[in-house]
Amino acid sequence: MEQTRSGRKAISLDAVIGCARFGLIRGRIIELGLNSIYVKAATSIVPIGAAVTVTFQPGDGVCSDCLSVKGRVSHQSPQGFGVELDSPDPKCREFLRRNLPVLPRRARVKTAAELRAI
């Protein structure tokens, strides 16, 4: 897993996205954040703001310990869509925390005026 600038991680997890209006959509979670995920899918028909449930298998094996998280579609692209997560249950939250190491706090970027004053 590769870390991105925004504190999210590149990942590859098969997922099924459930949407009341469009049914089930197969996809792959390719970016994971503490409060959001990005799903690569063959379709991006799910409208922004639509409530979805994302179910995925965090490890290898049969789906006996699948995790499901609810959220809303926050953005779309031709390759898939982003989902802003609602409050995940404790099991899912633990998975997210375990797979997203704490990032060091970045120093505040100085404004042009502050830099000129130095």
N, CA, C and O atoms as a MOPAC input file, in Angstrom:
PM7 MOZYME 1SCF
protein

 N      0.82500 1    -1.18000 1     0.00000 1
 C      0.00000 1     0.00000 1     0.00000 1
 C      0.86800 1     1.24100 1     0.00000 1
 O      1.80000 1     1.36200 1     0.79400 1
 N      0.56300 1     2.13600 1    -0.87300 1
 C      1.34400 1     3.36200 1    -1.01100 1
 C      0.56000 1     4.53600 1    -0.43700 1
 O     -0.63300 1     4.68500 1    -0.70300 1
 N      1.23000 1     5.36100 1     0.34500 1
 C      0.56600 1     6.49600 1     0.96200 1
 C      0.48600 1     7.66900 1    -0.00300 1
 O      1.45400 1     7.96000 1    -0.70600 1
 N     -0.66100 1     8.34600 1    -0.04400 1
 C     -0.83000 1     9.51100 1    -0.88900 1
 C     -0.64400 1    10.77200 1    -0.06400 1
 O     -0.53500 1    10.70500 1     1.16100 1
 N     -0.60600 1    11.92100 1    -0.72800 1
 C     -0.38500 1    13.19000 1    -0.04200 1
 C     -1.47800 1    13.52400 1     0.96100 1
 O     -1.20300 1    14.17800 1     1.96600 1
 N     -2.68200 1    13.10400 1     0.72200 1
 C     -3.80600 1    13.50400 1     1.55200 1
 C     -4.01600 1    12.61500 1     2.77000 1
 O     -5.02800 1    12.75200 1     3.45700 1
 N     -3.09900 1    11.71900 1     3.05000 1
 C     -3.26800 1    10.83200 1     4.19000 1
 C     -4.05800 1     9.59300 1     3.84000 1
 O     -4.34600 1     8.76900 1     4.70800 1
 N     -4.40800 1     9.45500 1     2.58400 1
 C     -5.08200 1     8.24900 1     2.13900 1
 C     -4.03100 1     7.26500 1     1.65100 1
 O     -2.87400 1     7.62500 1     1.43000 1
 N     -4.44700 1     6.03800 1     1.48900 1
 C     -3.52500 1     5.00600 1     1.05600 1
 C     -4.03900 1     4.31700 1    -0.19100 1
 O     -5.23200 1     4.04500 1    -0.32300 1
 N     -3.13100 1     4.04200 1    -1.09500 1
 C     -3.47900 1     3.22400 1    -2.25200 1
 C     -3.64600 1     1.79900 1    -1.74900 1
 O     -2.83200 1     1.30900 1    -0.96700 1
 N     -4.68600 1     1.15000 1    -2.19300 1
 C     -5.01600 1    -0.18500 1    -1.70000 1
 C     -5.75000 1    -0.91200 1    -2.82500 1
 O     -6.13400 1    -0.27800 1    -3.80800 1
 N     -5.94900 1    -2.18800 1    -2.71200 1
 C     -6.70800 1    -2.92800 1    -3.71800 1
 C     -7.58400 1    -3.95500 1    -3.00700 1
 O     -7.11300 1    -5.01800 1    -2.60100 1
 N     -8.86200 1    -3.62100 1    -2.86400 1
 C     -9.81500 1    -4.51000 1    -2.20600 1
 C    -11.06400 1    -4.62800 1    -3.06600 1
 O    -11.66300 1    -3.61900 1    -3.43900 1
 N    -11.46000 1    -5.86100 1    -3.38400 1
 C    -12.71800 1    -6.06300 1    -4.10200 1
 C    -13.86200 1    -5.58100 1    -3.21800 1
 O    -13.82700 1    -5.74200 1    -1.99800 1
 N    -14.87100 1    -4.98900 1    -3.84300 1
 C    -15.99500 1    -4.45600 1    -3.08200 1
 C    -17.28500 1    -4.60700 1    -3.87900 1
 O    -17.28100 1    -4.70700 1    -5.10600 1
 N    -18.37600 1    -4.62000 1    -3.14300 1
 C    -19.71000 1    -4.57300 1    -3.73800 1
 C    -20.38300 1    -3.33800 1    -3.14600 1
 O    -20.44500 1    -3.16900 1    -1.92900 1
 N    -20.88000 1    -2.48600 1    -4.02700 1
 C    -21.51600 1    -1.25400 1    -3.61200 1
 C    -23.01100 1    -1.41400 1    -3.82700 1
 O    -23.46700 1    -1.70500 1    -4.93200 1
 N    -23.76100 1    -1.22100 1    -2.75900 1
 C    -25.21200 1    -1.32100 1    -2.84300 1
 C    -25.83400 1     0.06100 1    -2.85500 1
 O    -25.51300 1     0.91000 1    -2.02300 1
 N    -26.72700 1     0.27600 1    -3.80600 1
 C    -27.42800 1     1.55600 1    -3.93200 1
 C    -28.90200 1     1.23900 1    -4.17500 1
 O    -29.22800 1     0.46300 1    -5.07200 1
 N    -29.78900 1     1.83400 1    -3.38300 1
 C    -31.21600 1     1.53300 1    -3.50900 1
 C    -31.72800 1     1.78000 1    -4.92600 1
 O    -32.57500 1     1.03300 1    -5.41700 1
 N    -31.23100 1     2.80000 1    -5.57200 1
 C    -31.72900 1     3.15700 1    -6.90100 1
 C    -31.14900 1     2.30100 1    -8.02400 1
 O    -31.83600 1     2.01000 1    -9.00300 1
 N    -29.86600 1     1.89200 1    -7.88100 1
 C    -29.18900 1     1.19200 1    -8.98400 1
 C    -28.81200 1    -0.25000 1    -8.66800 1
 O    -28.22600 1    -0.92000 1    -9.51800 1
 N    -29.11900 1    -0.73900 1    -7.50600 1
 C    -28.81100 1    -2.12300 1    -7.15900 1
 C    -27.36100 1    -2.30700 1    -6.74000 1
 O    -26.77000 1    -1.42100 1    -6.12300 1
 N    -26.78900 1    -3.45700 1    -7.07500 1
 C    -25.41600 1    -3.79500 1    -6.68100 1
 C    -24.43900 1    -3.50500 1    -7.81300 1
 O    -24.70400 1    -3.78900 1    -8.98100 1
 N    -23.31300 1    -2.93500 1    -7.43700 1
 C    -22.26400 1    -2.60400 1    -8.39900 1
 C    -20.96700 1    -3.21700 1    -7.89600 1
 O    -20.59700 1    -3.03000 1    -6.73700 1
 N    -20.27800 1    -3.94400 1    -8.76000 1
 C    -18.96400 1    -4.49700 1    -8.40000 1
 C    -17.90600 1    -3.44000 1    -8.65700 1
 O    -17.96800 1    -2.69800 1    -9.63700 1
 N    -16.93200 1    -3.38500 1    -7.75500 1
 C    -15.85300 1    -2.43000 1    -7.92500 1
 C    -14.64100 1    -2.83800 1    -7.12100 1
 O    -14.58600 1    -3.93100 1    -6.55900 1
 N    -13.68100 1    -1.95600 1    -7.07400 1
 C    -12.45400 1    -2.20000 1    -6.31900 1
 C    -12.10600 1    -0.92600 1    -5.57600 1
 O    -12.00200 1     0.14300 1    -6.17600 1
 N    -11.92700 1    -1.04200 1    -4.26500 1
 C    -11.48400 1     0.10700 1    -3.48300 1
 C    -10.00400 1     0.29000 1    -3.80100 1
 O     -9.19400 1    -0.60100 1    -3.54800 1
 N     -9.65500 1     1.45600 1    -4.35800 1
 C     -8.25300 1     1.68300 1    -4.73000 1
 C     -7.60400 1     2.77100 1    -3.88300 1
 O     -6.39000 1     2.96800 1    -3.94400 1
 N     -8.40600 1     3.47200 1    -3.09900 1
 C     -7.86100 1     4.48400 1    -2.20400 1
 C     -8.67800 1     4.47400 1    -0.92600 1
 O     -9.90800 1     4.46200 1    -0.95600 1
 N     -7.97800 1     4.47700 1     0.19100 1
 C     -8.61800 1     4.31900 1     1.49100 1
 C     -8.20900 1     5.46900 1     2.39500 1
 O     -7.02200 1     5.75600 1     2.54500 1
 N     -9.18400 1     6.12000 1     2.99200 1
 C     -8.93700 1     7.17400 1     3.96600 1
 C     -9.75200 1     6.88500 1     5.20800 1
 O    -10.60300 1     5.99600 1     5.19500 1
 N     -9.50900 1     7.61600 1     6.27600 1
 C    -10.22800 1     7.37100 1     7.51700 1
 C    -11.70500 1     7.71900 1     7.37400 1
 O    -12.54900 1     7.09800 1     8.02000 1
 N    -12.03000 1     8.70000 1     6.53900 1
 C    -13.41900 1     9.12700 1     6.37000 1
 C    -13.93300 1     9.00300 1     4.94400 1
 O    -15.05600 1     9.41200 1     4.65100 1
 N    -13.11900 1     8.44100 1     4.05500 1
 C    -13.55900 1     8.32800 1     2.66800 1
 C    -12.81300 1     7.20900 1     1.95700 1
 O    -11.73900 1     6.78100 1     2.38000 1
 N    -13.40900 1     6.75200 1     0.87100 1
 C    -12.77400 1     5.75300 1     0.01600 1
 C    -13.01000 1     6.14600 1    -1.43100 1
 O    -13.91800 1     6.92200 1    -1.73100 1
 N    -12.19100 1     5.61000 1    -2.32800 1
 C    -12.42300 1     5.79500 1    -3.75700 1
 C    -12.59300 1     4.41100 1    -4.35900 1
 O    -11.77000 1     3.52000 1    -4.15000 1
 N    -13.68200 1     4.24700 1    -5.11400 1
 C    -14.01800 1     2.96600 1    -5.71000 1
 C    -13.85200 1     3.05400 1    -7.21700 1
 O    -14.46600 1     3.89500 1    -7.87300 1
 N    -13.02000 1     2.18400 1    -7.75400 1
 C    -12.88100 1     2.07500 1    -9.20700 1
 C    -13.96800 1     1.10800 1    -9.66300 1
 O    -14.06100 1    -0.01900 1    -9.17800 1
 N    -14.78200 1     1.56800 1   -10.60000 1
 C    -15.88500 1     0.73600 1   -11.07800 1
 C    -16.09300 1     0.98400 1   -12.56100 1
 O    -15.70900 1     2.02800 1   -13.09000 1
 N    -16.70700 1     0.01000 1   -13.22700 1
 C    -16.96200 1     0.14200 1   -14.65600 1
 C    -18.05300 1     1.16900 1   -14.92400 1
 O    -18.26200 1     1.57700 1   -16.06700 1
 N    -18.74300 1     1.58100 1   -13.87700 1
 C    -19.81600 1     2.55800 1   -14.03300 1
 C    -19.69700 1     3.66300 1   -12.99900 1
 O    -19.23100 1     3.43800 1   -11.88200 1
 N    -20.11600 1     4.83700 1   -13.37500 1
 C    -20.16800 1     5.93400 1   -12.41200 1
 C    -21.56900 1     6.53300 1   -12.42600 1
 O    -21.73600 1     7.74500 1   -12.29100 1
 N    -22.58200 1     5.66700 1   -12.59400 1
 C    -23.96500 1     6.12700 1   -12.70100 1
 C    -24.56200 1     6.53500 1   -11.36000 1
 O    -25.62100 1     7.16100 1   -11.32100 1
 N    -23.90800 1     6.19600 1   -10.28200 1
 C    -24.43800 1     6.53700 1    -8.97100 1
 C    -24.30000 1     8.04900 1    -8.78400 1
 O    -23.18500 1     8.57100 1    -8.80500 1
 N    -25.40600 1     8.75100 1    -8.60200 1
 C    -25.33000 1    10.21500 1    -8.53300 1
 C    -24.67500 1    10.72000 1    -7.25200 1
 O    -24.71200 1    10.05700 1    -6.21600 1
 N    -24.08100 1    11.89600 1    -7.34000 1
 C    -23.47800 1    12.52700 1    -6.16600 1
 C    -24.57700 1    12.73700 1    -5.13500 1
 O    -25.66900 1    13.20800 1    -5.45300 1
 N    -24.26600 1    12.37800 1    -3.89500 1
 C    -25.22700 1    12.49300 1    -2.80200 1
 C    -26.00700 1    11.22500 1    -2.52600 1
 O    -26.69300 1    11.13200 1    -1.50800 1
 N    -25.91600 1    10.23300 1    -3.42500 1
 C    -26.65800 1     8.98400 1    -3.23000 1
 C    -26.11000 1     8.20900 1    -2.04300 1
 O    -24.89700 1     8.11100 1    -1.86100 1
 N    -27.00300 1     7.66300 1    -1.24300 1
 C    -26.60500 1     6.81100 1    -0.11700 1
 C    -26.20300 1     5.44200 1    -0.64800 1
 O    -26.92200 1     4.84800 1    -1.45200 1
 N    -25.05600 1     4.94200 1    -0.20200 1
 C    -24.55800 1     3.64200 1    -0.64200 1
 C    -24.04800 1     2.84700 1     0.55900 1
 O    -23.74000 1     3.41000 1     1.60900 1
 N    -23.96900 1     1.55000 1     0.38400 1
 C    -23.33200 1     0.66500 1     1.35300 1
 C    -22.21300 1    -0.04900 1     0.61600 1
 O    -22.44300 1    -0.67600 1    -0.41700 1
 N    -20.99300 1     0.04800 1     1.15100 1
 C    -19.83200 1    -0.59000 1     0.54100 1
 C    -19.45300 1    -1.78800 1     1.40600 1
 O    -19.18900 1    -1.64200 1     2.59900 1
 N    -19.42800 1    -2.97200 1     0.79900 1
 C    -19.06500 1    -4.19700 1     1.50800 1
 C    -17.77800 1    -4.72200 1     0.89400 1
 O    -17.66000 1    -4.84600 1    -0.32500 1
 N    -16.80400 1    -5.03300 1     1.76700 1
 C    -15.52400 1    -5.52300 1     1.26800 1
 C    -14.93600 1    -6.53100 1     2.22900 1
 O    -15.30500 1    -6.58600 1     3.40200 1
 N    -14.01700 1    -7.32700 1     1.71400 1
 C    -13.31700 1    -8.35500 1     2.48000 1
 C    -11.94300 1    -7.80200 1     2.83600 1
 O    -11.12300 1    -7.60700 1     1.93900 1
 N    -11.66100 1    -7.54100 1     4.10700 1
 C    -10.38100 1    -6.93600 1     4.47500 1
 C     -9.17600 1    -7.86000 1     4.33500 1
 O     -8.04500 1    -7.38100 1     4.25500 1
 N     -9.39300 1    -9.16500 1     4.30300 1
 C     -8.27300 1   -10.10200 1     4.19200 1
 C     -8.56500 1   -11.14900 1     3.14800 1
 O     -9.51800 1   -11.03000 1     2.37800 1
 N     -7.73600 1   -12.18000 1     3.12500 1
 C     -7.95100 1   -13.28100 1     2.19100 1
 C     -8.98700 1   -14.24100 1     2.75000 1
 O     -9.28300 1   -14.24000 1     3.94500 1
 N     -9.52100 1   -15.04500 1     1.87500 1
 C    -10.44500 1   -16.08400 1     2.31800 1
 C    -11.88000 1   -15.76900 1     1.96200 1
 O    -12.17900 1   -14.84300 1     1.20800 1
 N    -12.76000 1   -16.58000 1     2.53800 1
 C    -14.18300 1   -16.41000 1     2.28200 1
 C    -14.71400 1   -15.19300 1     3.03100 1
 O    -14.09900 1   -14.70800 1     3.98100 1
 N    -15.84200 1   -14.72500 1     2.59200 1
 C    -16.39600 1   -13.48800 1     3.14100 1
 C    -17.15500 1   -13.73900 1     4.43900 1
 O    -18.31800 1   -13.35400 1     4.56700 1
 N    -16.50000 1   -14.38200 1     5.39600 1
 C    -17.14700 1   -14.60900 1     6.68300 1
 C    -16.96400 1   -13.40600 1     7.59700 1
 O    -17.72900 1   -13.20500 1     8.54000 1
 N    -15.95200 1   -12.62000 1     7.30900 1
 C    -15.72500 1   -11.43400 1     8.14100 1
 C    -15.70700 1   -10.16000 1     7.29500 1
 O    -14.89200 1    -9.26300 1     7.51300 1
 N    -16.62300 1   -10.10100 1     6.32500 1
 C    -16.72700 1    -8.91600 1     5.47700 1
 C    -17.11300 1    -7.71200 1     6.32200 1
 O    -17.79300 1    -7.83400 1     7.34100 1
 N    -16.66400 1    -6.55600 1     5.87700 1
 C    -17.01600 1    -5.30800 1     6.53600 1
 C    -17.92600 1    -4.51700 1     5.61300 1
 O    -17.73300 1    -4.50400 1     4.39700 1
 N    -18.90700 1    -3.86500 1     6.18900 1
 C    -19.79900 1    -2.99500 1     5.43200 1
 C    -19.78900 1    -1.62600 1     6.07700 1
 O    -19.79000 1    -1.49300 1     7.30100 1
 N    -19.77800 1    -0.61600 1     5.23400 1
 C    -19.79300 1     0.75100 1     5.72400 1
 C    -20.74600 1     1.55700 1     4.85100 1
 O    -20.80100 1     1.38100 1     3.63400 1
 N    -21.48900 1     2.43800 1     5.49300 1
 C    -22.43800 1     3.27800 1     4.76000 1
 C    -21.82400 1     4.64100 1     4.51000 1
 O    -20.98900 1     5.11900 1     5.27700 1
 N    -22.25400 1     5.25000 1     3.42900 1
 C    -21.75200 1     6.57000 1     3.10400 1
 C    -22.55900 1     7.18700 1     1.97700 1
 O    -23.60700 1     6.67700 1     1.58300 1
 N    -22.04600 1     8.29600 1     1.46800 1
 C    -22.68500 1     9.00800 1     0.35600 1
 C    -21.64600 1     9.28200 1    -0.72000 1
 O    -20.49400 1     9.59300 1    -0.41900 1
 N    -22.05800 1     9.16600 1    -1.96400 1
 C    -21.16100 1     9.46200 1    -3.07900 1
 C    -20.82400 1    10.95000 1    -3.02500 1
 O    -21.71600 1    11.79800 1    -3.00900 1
 N    -19.52500 1    11.25900 1    -2.99700 1
 C    -19.09900 1    12.65500 1    -2.86100 1
 C    -18.55600 1    13.23400 1    -4.16400 1
 O    -18.60600 1    14.44800 1    -4.36300 1
 N    -18.04400 1    12.39800 1    -5.04100 1
 C    -17.58500 1    12.86800 1    -6.35000 1
 C    -17.49100 1    11.70000 1    -7.32000 1
 O    -17.48500 1    10.53600 1    -6.91900 1
 N    -17.41800 1    12.03300 1    -8.60400 1
 C    -17.35800 1    11.01100 1    -9.64000 1
 C    -16.24700 1    11.33600 1   -10.62100 1
 O    -15.80900 1    12.47900 1   -10.75000 1
 N    -15.81100 1    10.29800 1   -11.30300 1
 C    -14.88500 1    10.44600 1   -12.41900 1
 C    -15.23300 1     9.32900 1   -13.40800 1
 O    -16.01500 1     8.43800 1   -13.07800 1
 N    -14.66900 1     9.36700 1   -14.59900 1
 C    -14.96800 1     8.27700 1   -15.55000 1
 C    -14.52200 1     6.90300 1   -15.03500 1
 O    -15.03000 1     5.88200 1   -15.49900 1
 N    -13.58400 1     6.86400 1   -14.09000 1
 C    -13.07300 1     5.58700 1   -13.58100 1
 C    -13.84000 1     5.06000 1   -12.37300 1
 O    -13.68600 1     3.89000 1   -12.02300 1
 N    -14.65600 1     5.87900 1   -11.72900 1
 C    -15.35800 1     5.42100 1   -10.53700 1
 C    -15.89700 1     6.59100 1    -9.73900 1
 O    -16.28600 1     7.61400 1   -10.30200 1
 N    -15.91700 1     6.43200 1    -8.40200 1
 C    -16.49100 1     7.48100 1    -7.55800 1
 C    -15.93300 1     7.42700 1    -6.13900 1
 O    -15.47400 1     6.38600 1    -5.66800 1
 N    -15.98600 1     8.57500 1    -5.47500 1
 C    -15.55600 1     8.68000 1    -4.09400 1
 C    -16.75600 1     8.58000 1    -3.17600 1
 O    -17.85200 1     9.02600 1    -3.51700 1
 N    -16.54500 1     7.99300 1    -2.01100 1
 C    -17.61200 1     7.84100 1    -1.02700 1
 C    -17.14600 1     8.44800 1     0.28900 1
 O    -16.11900 1     8.05000 1     0.83900 1
 N    -17.90800 1     9.41300 1     0.78600 1
 C    -17.67200 1     9.98900 1     2.10800 1
 C    -18.38000 1     9.08000 1     3.09700 1
 O    -19.59100 1     8.88200 1     2.99600 1
 N    -17.63600 1     8.52200 1     4.05800 1
 C    -18.19200 1     7.51900 1     4.95700 1
 C    -18.98000 1     8.14300 1     6.09100 1
 O    -18.60400 1     9.17700 1     6.64400 1
 N    -20.10400 1     7.47500 1     6.43000 1
 C    -20.82600 1     7.81700 1     7.64800 1
 C    -20.00600 1     7.24500 1     8.79800 1
 O    -18.90600 1     6.74300 1     8.57000 1
 N    -20.49300 1     7.30600 1     9.98100 1
 C    -19.77200 1     6.77100 1    11.13600 1
 C    -19.64500 1     5.25200 1    11.01300 1
 O    -20.62800 1     4.53300 1    11.19400 1
 N    -18.43500 1     4.75700 1    10.70400 1
 C    -18.26200 1     3.29900 1    10.59400 1
 C    -18.40200 1     2.62900 1    11.95600 1
 O    -18.12600 1     3.23500 1    12.99100 1
 N    -18.83300 1     1.37500 1    11.94200 1
 C    -18.92100 1     0.63800 1    13.19700 1
 C    -17.51200 1     0.39900 1    13.73800 1
 O    -16.54000 1     0.55900 1    13.00100 1
 N    -17.38400 1     0.01900 1    15.01200 1
 C    -16.04400 1    -0.12900 1    15.62300 1
 C    -15.11700 1    -1.09200 1    14.87600 1
 O    -13.91800 1    -0.83200 1    14.78200 1
 N    -15.64400 1    -2.19400 1    14.34700 1
 C    -14.81300 1    -3.16500 1    13.63700 1
 C    -14.22300 1    -2.54600 1    12.36600 1
 O    -13.04400 1    -2.73200 1    12.06500 1
 N    -15.04500 1    -1.81800 1    11.63700 1
 C    -14.58700 1    -1.17300 1    10.41100 1
 C    -13.63000 1    -0.02800 1    10.73900 1
 O    -12.61500 1     0.13700 1    10.06300 1
 N    -13.93600 1     0.75600 1    11.75400 1
 C    -13.06500 1     1.85900 1    12.16900 1
 C    -11.68400 1     1.33000 1    12.54800 1
 O    -10.67500 1     1.95400 1    12.22200 1
 N    -11.63000 1     0.19600 1    13.22600 1
 C    -10.35200 1    -0.40900 1    13.60900 1
 C     -9.56100 1    -0.82000 1    12.37100 1
 O     -8.34800 1    -0.61500 1    12.31800 1
 N    -10.23700 1    -1.39900 1    11.37000 1
 C     -9.56800 1    -1.76200 1    10.12100 1
 C     -8.95700 1    -0.52500 1     9.46900 1
 O     -7.80700 1    -0.55200 1     9.03100 1
 N     -9.73000 1     0.56200 1     9.40800 1
 C     -9.24100 1     1.79400 1     8.80000 1
 C     -8.03200 1     2.33400 1     9.56300 1
 O     -7.03400 1     2.71600 1     8.95100 1
 N     -8.11400 1     2.36800 1    10.87300 1
 C     -6.98800 1     2.88300 1    11.68300 1
 C     -5.74200 1     2.01300 1    11.52800 1
 O     -4.62400 1     2.52300 1    11.45200 1
 N     -5.94500 1     0.70000 1    11.48000 1
 C     -4.81900 1    -0.22600 1    11.36800 1
 C     -4.11500 1    -0.07800 1    10.01300 1
 O     -2.90400 1    -0.27000 1     9.91500 1
 N     -4.86800 1     0.25900 1     8.99000 1
 C     -4.29600 1     0.36400 1     7.64900 1
 C     -3.88100 1     1.77000 1     7.25600 1
 O     -3.33400 1     1.97200 1     6.17200 1
 N     -4.13000 1     2.73200 1     8.10900 1
 C     -3.75700 1     4.12100 1     7.84000 1
 C     -2.88800 1     4.63300 1     8.98200 1
 O     -3.41000 1     5.13700 1     9.97600 1
 N     -1.57700 1     4.51100 1     8.85400 1
 C     -0.70700 1     4.97000 1     9.93500 1
 C     -0.84700 1     6.47700 1    10.15100 1
 O     -1.19500 1     7.22200 1     9.23400 1
 N     -0.57700 1     6.89700 1    11.35000 1
 C     -0.66100 1     8.32200 1    11.68600 1
 C      0.40800 1     9.07500 1    10.91100 1
 O      1.58100 1     8.70000 1    10.91300 1
 N     -0.01400 1    10.13200 1    10.25400 1
 C      0.92100 1    10.95700 1     9.48800 1
 C      1.52500 1    12.02000 1    10.39300 1
 O      0.84500 1    12.52500 1    11.28500 1
 N      2.78100 1    12.36600 1    10.18200 1
 C      3.34400 1    13.46100 1    10.98000 1
 C      2.63700 1    14.75200 1    10.61700 1
 O      2.28300 1    14.97200 1     9.45900 1
 N      2.43100 1    15.60900 1    11.61500 1
 C      1.79500 1    16.89800 1    11.35300 1
 C      2.71800 1    17.74600 1    10.50400 1
 O      3.91900 1    17.83700 1    10.75900 1
 N      2.13400 1    18.36800 1     9.48600 1
 C      2.92600 1    19.23500 1     8.61900 1
 C      3.05100 1    20.60800 1     9.25900 1
 O      2.13000 1    21.10300 1     9.90800 1
 N      4.20500 1    21.20000 1     9.05800 1
 C      4.39700 1    22.56300 1     9.53800 1
 C      3.51400 1    23.49100 1     8.72000 1
 O      3.28800 1    23.26300 1     7.53100 1
 N      3.02200 1    24.53200 1     9.36100 1
 C      2.18100 1    25.50000 1     8.66400 1
 C      2.98700 1    26.19100 1     7.58600 1
 O      4.12100 1    26.60600 1     7.82600 1
 N      2.41600 1    26.31700 1     6.40600 1
 C      3.08000 1    26.97800 1     5.29700 1
 C      2.97100 1    28.48200 1     5.51400 1
 O      1.88800 1    29.00000 1     5.78800 1
 N      4.08800 1    29.17300 1     5.39200 1
 C      4.09800 1    30.61900 1     5.59300 1
 C      3.55100 1    31.32800 1     4.36500 1
 O      3.74000 1    30.88400 1     3.23300 1
 N      2.87300 1    32.43400 1     4.61100 1
 C      2.34700 1    33.24100 1     3.51000 1
 C      3.49300 1    34.02400 1     2.87500 1
 O      4.57800 1    34.12400 1     3.44800 1
 N      3.24500 1    34.58100 1     1.68400 1
 C      4.26300 1    35.38000 1     0.98700 1
 C      4.70700 1    36.56600 1     1.84300 1
 O      5.89400 1    36.88800 1     1.89300 1
 N      3.75800 1    37.21200 1     2.51200 1
 C      4.09300 1    38.35900 1     3.35100 1
 C      5.00300 1    37.95500 1     4.51600 1
 O      5.93400 1    38.68200 1     4.86300 1
 N      4.72800 1    36.79800 1     5.11300 1
 C      5.56800 1    36.32100 1     6.20200 1
 C      6.97400 1    36.00300 1     5.71600 1
 O      7.95100 1    36.27400 1     6.41400 1
 N      7.08000 1    35.43100 1     4.52300 1
 C      8.38500 1    35.09400 1     3.98000 1
 C      9.19500 1    36.36000 1     3.66600 1
 O     10.40400 1    36.40100 1     3.89100 1
 N      8.52500 1    37.37800 1     3.15000 1
 C      9.22100 1    38.64100 1     2.85200 1
 C      9.72400 1    39.30800 1     4.12000 1
 O     10.75100 1    39.98700 1     4.10200 1
 N      9.00400 1    39.11800 1     5.22700 1
 C      9.38900 1    39.75700 1     6.49100 1
 C     10.60100 1    39.08200 1     7.14000 1
 O     11.21500 1    39.65200 1     8.04200 1
 N     10.93800 1    37.90200 1     6.69800 1
 C     12.06200 1    37.16400 1     7.31300 1
 C     13.38300 1    37.72700 1     6.88800 1
 O     14.42900 1    37.23200 1     7.30700 1

